Amino acid sequence: MSPATPTSKPASVSSAHAPMVIIGAGQTGARTAHALRENGWEGEIALLGDEGIAPYDRPPLSKSVLLGQKTAGECALYDDAFYRDNRIDLRPHARVAAIDRAARRVTLGNGDTLPFHRLLIATGAEPRRLSVRGANLRGVHYLRTLPDALAIVDALAPGQRIAIVGAGFIGLEIAATAITRGCEVVVVEAAARALMRAVPEIVAGYLIERHRAMGVDVRFATQVDAVLGESRVTGLKLSDGATLDCDAVVVGIGVTPRTALAEAAGIDVADGVAVDDTLRTNDPNIFAAGDVCSFPHRLFRRRIRLECWRNAEDHARVVARNMLEYGETYSAVPWFWSDQYDMTIQIAGMPAFGTTSVVRETGTSSRVFFALDNDGVLVGASGVGVTGEIARDVRVAQELIARRAIVPPALLSDRSTKLKSLLTAEAV
């Protein structure tokens, strides 16, 4: 594939500069490298990763990879020819040890140094670990990388007893996959309900009802006190005194942004690497994007950090242009999806920021749950059900959220009201 050339280029595309250096060869990093070429950068690009493999797509890890429907190779974002043809220096074994802001250099784990014209921190996030006795036994899994997924595949054999710690999206997706593969599944969640930070309680309840109907044993307000076993896990001891027998444990209790490099370099951190609305850090030559950064969002009037595929894609396009001094602000409406059983969940905006929920039936078993804040502003929409019965309304909701529209709840719940007709709604 040949790099694209825009119709006009900023002065910074000159190949006389030091390389554009990207720390993190994940989705955000790889897409940014691509976007730099599309926007006319003619100089060197160094894409530095520490996983030992080329960039790949992560959403299939908890879905089609675990079901055996997609191979590791089919998850690759690009083939080898792409990096060669676009002159992207991909280094999948290049762990970065330090950032020298004054010298505008990064030091690699092997002691080599690399200068940068602009630097992007796209180091992503890492799973939070269980900190109880037995947490390091064999058979205790986390899902973040392709090798993690391949290890879990072997555990999901028919008849196996799988304990999942955490009722977030990763935990629930793995639960659905494990049930589909014929496993017995128990989900243990410390909070009083599922998806506490992601969706309103009514949406979480709707999903959990489906999981229980499919045979998942879901337990809330219950913590893991210990992982049982000698060399390999055999069960869990729970805070309510119960003991669960299991053959494997998958832990999905959230992630932590990988900010150590930034912190050591004196870059501001606030629930991730702190950037402005152009994704620039407090160092004008250093940017951050993807799961690792928090940024001010004009629609929600607060700083947020997102952990989703769409945000990685959108950030990559904007940050590449801003590394070339286009000065664009980022204010896209967040969008996320999850597949569980034959259901699709599509989420637009930030439903957890809502204080009122309005339900709209869009099909026999499909619903869209709208979230309004205290001022009646639409801040989120969660569609659950058949894709064709929820996708259109969620797309229109994205537009309404982008306009900070105030919409009467009665119109949102009325199935006969075309949502597109509400696009003239008052905004604040």
NORLIN-V211547 format. One record per backbone hydrogen bond with DSSP energy under -0.5 kcal/mol. CO is the residue of the C=O (numbers start at 1). NH is the residue of the N-H. If there is no record, write none. Layout:
co:CO nh:NH
co:CO nh:NH
//
This chain:
co:4 nh:40
co:10 nh:13
co:11 nh:14
co:13 nh:42
co:14 nh:17
co:19 nh:21
co:19 nh:117
co:19 nh:118
co:20 nh:46
co:21 nh:23
co:21 nh:120
co:22 nh:24
co:22 nh:48
co:23 nh:122
co:24 nh:26
co:26 nh:30
co:27 nh:31
co:28 nh:32
co:29 nh:33
co:30 nh:34
co:31 nh:35
co:32 nh:36
co:33 nh:37
co:34 nh:38
co:35 nh:39
co:36 nh:41
co:37 nh:40
co:44 nh:20
co:45 nh:47
co:45 nh:89
co:46 nh:22
co:46 nh:48
co:47 nh:49
co:47 nh:91
co:48 nh:24
co:49 nh:94
co:55 nh:77
co:55 nh:78
co:58 nh:61
co:59 nh:62
co:60 nh:63
co:60 nh:65
co:60 nh:66
co:63 nh:67
co:64 nh:69
co:64 nh:70
co:65 nh:68
co:72 nh:75
co:73 nh:76
co:75 nh:57
co:79 nh:82
co:79 nh:83
co:80 nh:84
co:81 nh:85
co:82 nh:86
co:83 nh:88
co:84 nh:87
co:87 nh:45
co:87 nh:89
co:88 nh:90
co:89 nh:47
co:89 nh:91
co:91 nh:49
co:91 nh:94
co:92 nh:52
co:93 nh:95
co:95 nh:97
co:95 nh:109
co:98 nh:107
co:99 nh:101
co:100 nh:104
co:100 nh:105
co:104 nh:116
co:105 nh:100
co:106 nh:114
co:107 nh:97
co:107 nh:98
co:108 nh:111
co:112 nh:108
co:114 nh:106
co:118 nh:21
co:119 nh:287
co:120 nh:23
co:120 nh:122
co:121 nh:289
co:124 nh:258
co:126 nh:256
co:132 nh:135
co:133 nh:227
co:134 nh:137
co:137 nh:140
co:138 nh:233
co:139 nh:141
co:139 nh:249
co:141 nh:251
co:142 nh:144
co:145 nh:149
co:146 nh:150
co:147 nh:151
co:148 nh:152
co:149 nh:153
co:150 nh:154
co:151 nh:155
co:152 nh:155
co:152 nh:156
co:153 nh:156
co:155 nh:157
co:157 nh:160
co:160 nh:162
co:160 nh:184
co:161 nh:163
co:161 nh:247
co:161 nh:248
co:162 nh:164
co:162 nh:186
co:163 nh:165
co:163 nh:250
co:164 nh:166
co:164 nh:188
co:165 nh:252
co:167 nh:195
co:168 nh:172
co:169 nh:173
co:170 nh:174
co:171 nh:175
co:172 nh:176
co:173 nh:177
co:174 nh:178
co:175 nh:179
co:176 nh:180
co:177 nh:181
co:178 nh:183
co:179 nh:182
co:182 nh:159
co:184 nh:162
co:185 nh:217
co:186 nh:164
co:187 nh:219
co:188 nh:166
co:189 nh:222
co:191 nh:221
co:195 nh:198
co:195 nh:199
co:198 nh:352
co:200 nh:203
co:200 nh:204
co:201 nh:205
co:202 nh:206
co:203 nh:207
co:204 nh:208
co:205 nh:209
co:206 nh:210
co:207 nh:211
co:208 nh:212
co:209 nh:213
co:210 nh:214
co:211 nh:216
co:212 nh:215
co:216 nh:218
co:217 nh:187
co:217 nh:219
co:219 nh:189
co:223 nh:225
co:223 nh:239
co:225 nh:133
co:226 nh:228
co:226 nh:237
co:228 nh:234
co:228 nh:235
co:231 nh:138
co:232 nh:230
co:234 nh:246
co:235 nh:228
co:236 nh:238
co:236 nh:244
co:237 nh:225
co:237 nh:226
co:238 nh:241
co:242 nh:238
co:243 nh:245
co:244 nh:236
co:248 nh:163
co:249 nh:141
co:250 nh:165
co:250 nh:252
co:251 nh:143
co:252 nh:168
co:254 nh:128
co:256 nh:126
co:257 nh:259
co:259 nh:263
co:260 nh:264
co:261 nh:265
co:262 nh:267
co:263 nh:266
co:268 nh:274
co:272 nh:270
co:273 nh:294
co:275 nh:296
co:276 nh:279
co:277 nh:330
co:279 nh:288
co:280 nh:276
co:282 nh:284
co:283 nh:281
co:283 nh:286
co:285 nh:119
co:286 nh:281
co:287 nh:121
co:289 nh:292
co:290 nh:293
co:292 nh:273
co:294 nh:275
co:295 nh:304
co:296 nh:298
co:297 nh:300
co:297 nh:301
co:297 nh:302
co:302 nh:297
co:304 nh:295
co:308 nh:312
co:309 nh:313
co:310 nh:314
co:311 nh:315
co:312 nh:316
co:313 nh:317
co:314 nh:318
co:315 nh:319
co:316 nh:320
co:317 nh:321
co:318 nh:322
co:319 nh:323
co:320 nh:324
co:321 nh:326
co:322 nh:325
co:329 nh:331
co:334 nh:349
co:336 nh:347
co:338 nh:340
co:338 nh:345
co:340 nh:343
co:343 nh:340
co:344 nh:346
co:344 nh:385
co:345 nh:338
co:346 nh:383
co:347 nh:336
co:348 nh:381
co:350 nh:353
co:351 nh:354
co:356 nh:372
co:358 nh:370
co:360 nh:368
co:366 nh:362
co:366 nh:363
co:367 nh:384
co:368 nh:360
co:368 nh:370
co:369 nh:382
co:370 nh:358
co:370 nh:372
co:371 nh:379
co:371 nh:380
co:372 nh:355
co:372 nh:356
co:373 nh:376
co:376 nh:407
co:377 nh:373
co:377 nh:379
co:379 nh:350
co:380 nh:371
co:381 nh:348
co:381 nh:383
co:382 nh:369
co:383 nh:346
co:384 nh:367
co:385 nh:344
co:386 nh:389
co:386 nh:390
co:387 nh:390
co:387 nh:391
co:390 nh:394
co:391 nh:395
co:392 nh:396
co:393 nh:397
co:394 nh:398
co:395 nh:399
co:396 nh:400
co:397 nh:401
co:398 nh:402
co:399 nh:403
co:400 nh:405
co:401 nh:404
co:404 nh:428
co:405 nh:378
co:405 nh:407
co:408 nh:411
co:408 nh:412
co:409 nh:413
co:410 nh:414
co:413 nh:415
co:414 nh:417
co:416 nh:418
co:418 nh:421
co:419 nh:422
co:420 nh:423
co:421 nh:424
co:422 nh:425
co:426 nh:406
//
